[in-house]
Amino acid sequence: MIVAALLAPIALVAVIWSTGAALAVAGGLALGLVFGLFVLRRDEPGPKAALRPRRADGTRRVLVVANQTLSGRALRTEILGRSRQGRTELRVVCPALNSKIKHWTNEEDQARVDARDRLEQLLSALRAEGFEATGDIGDDDPVQAMEDALRLFPADEVIISTHPAGRSNWLEHDVVNRAQDRFDLPVTHVVVDLERERAGAEASPS
């Protein structure tokens, strides 16, 4: 039936106009078919990553998602508080976000370098505190970055760190609420005011 449906317009064009026009129609239909198959294959879901089994020793797994606020004291204080709940394993995901303009320039590479530096500094500090801590740069979309991480790191809780309202791109895009709706996990939102933290550090006596 599909073959007949494709051949019918070609034959009709050949009868009404010419063989050349029929060949042109045939070529257009072939290109359309190839493109359609390509799109369908692209949209096919890939194989799901195998989930790591939950720890049998009672270790609590916490997924931390942050970008520029990785260096904030408020976030570190929130994470350190988890140590009172027993042994904790941390996975830190840092989406390297860029504006649409920067996305098409070399500035994106610099954003990833800066994100990697902040990530490594936080991981080093957390390990020094006795945490099992790993991390990586995630997808540009924070919620997608969470989903990717949870496939390999079945967390018991998610901590999302943002700038204050009015200065947070993530809050403008409703990242916290989207995460709460998508994942069946407790989601803790930590607001990090880097400007206030820096001002406080400068005002404190040396």
Sequence and secondary structure as in RCSB ss.txt:
>XXXX:A:sequence
MIVAALLAPIALVAVIWSTGAALAVAGGLALGLVFGLFVLRRDEPGPKAALRPRRADGTRRVLVVANQTLSGRAL
RTEILGRSRQGRTELRVVCPALNSKIKHWTNEEDQARVDARDRLEQLLSALRAEGFEATGDIGDDDPVQAMEDAL
RLFPADEVIISTHPAGRSNWLEHDVVNRAQDRFDLPVTHVVVDLERERAGAEASPS
>XXXX:A:secstr
 HHHHHHHHHHHHHHHS HHHHHHHHHHHHHHHHHHHHHHHHHS           TT  EEEEEE SGGGG HHH
HHHHHGGGGGS EEEEEEEE    HHHHTSTHHHHHHHHHHHHHHHHHHHHHHTT EEEEEEE SSHHHHHHHHH
HHS  SEEEEEE  TTS HHHHTTHHHHHHHH SS EEEEE  HHHHHHHHHHS  
